[in-house]
Amino acid sequence: MQIPGHIDPVPIPRTVTPRADGRTDLLGLSSPQIGDLLVEAGLDVRQAKLRAKQLFHWIYHHGLTDFAPMTDMAKAMRPWLAERFVIGRPQVIEAQLSTDGTRKWLLRSDDGQDYEMVFIPDDDRGTLCVSSQVGCTLNCRFCFTGTMRLVRNLTPGEIVGQVMLARDALGEWPNGNMASQLDDSDDNSDSDDEAPEYTADGRMLTNIVMMGMGEPLYNFEHVRDALKIVMDGAGLALSKRRITLSTSGVVPMMARASEEIGVNLAVSLHAVTNAVRDEIVPLNRKYAIDELLAACAAYPGANNARRITFEYVMLKGKNDSDEDARELVRLINQYKLPAKVNLIPFNPWPGADYECSSPERIRRFSSIVFGAGISAPIRTPRGRDIMAACGQLKSASERKSRAELDRMAEEKSAALG
Ligand code: SF4
């Protein structure tokens, strides 16, 4: 049944915008997909498969955006590739740096849509918060992104492109030699060139969270395809244990997410009664708390070593009482969930209906949950000064376009007046 309100997915097909120069962008394509393109371009199947494997490694493992330095590729093949293909990146419109080291990038797609990604450095890790949609349909009441209209789903290239761009910005591509990893000997190649071996140690980007703009499970196929590239050992090679997908509770997709992606799960719970959750996470009107927690209990792969994270935003007088904390413990125990609770002090944004709970209230809530043997750390807000904190993402262009709309409305009424 369709429930009134913005809680159903709005499928917005995205056809790849053809490039003016007629070349095809390989960013976001898997090795078999690259192989298919090479066959279409005239290579025989065996040759295409081998070249696709090499290209995949150069693109996603080494971060190359140019064919010329692909040293194990026949010399004549490199200009042939460059005539037909490109290896793109999302366009960076603005890069901001917070006083706490958090970085936010405003990105633009080739059809002019803006979206954001955020990098949060910590002592022992660096987390990239990746967007899955331009805008969001779900309208969670505490979330700035939710006030944006949904424009469209991001493509696999635009999703994986965020990780590539972060590695570019952090200077984290290995300058390694792939020859040892591919069974290819090509007389025309210069793969014997000296190249240092790749080492993964000391990287800044260690973790990925699908918690940026959008509901990832409403863009399931693209998110899955992008994360498969991110996890591929011949590519970006990030372990699935270092990737977390956050959902507001799209129950029918959760089992599929486990089977086809298999990363860690985070659930935006934010309330322990349906009355409150209906208000702050409207998707609850479709998939209520009991149904959601039952789906979490059935989430394959969840165990004490891979606990489900429950995100809980602390809203003053709304969901932050001692009773709420005790009910949270009761629910987690009732469903026997291997769980961790992340308490998120509400990050304010212009026009928000809520206030953040007091630090004492948050500490008290945390201690009740901890007291029941469930980890409930309080997340330190990051990047608030650049509107990069949790729930604050909304593209600057959208903010501008609203202002522009207001200006246009004023001009129109002045003209009519
Ligand atoms: S919290 Fe996530 S799902 Fe909810 S409106 Fe914001 S971006 Fe969308």
Residues whose N, C-alpha, C, O or C-beta is under 5 A from the ligand:
A	BS01	SF4	C136 L138 N139 C140 C143 T145 G146 G212 M213 G214 E215 S248
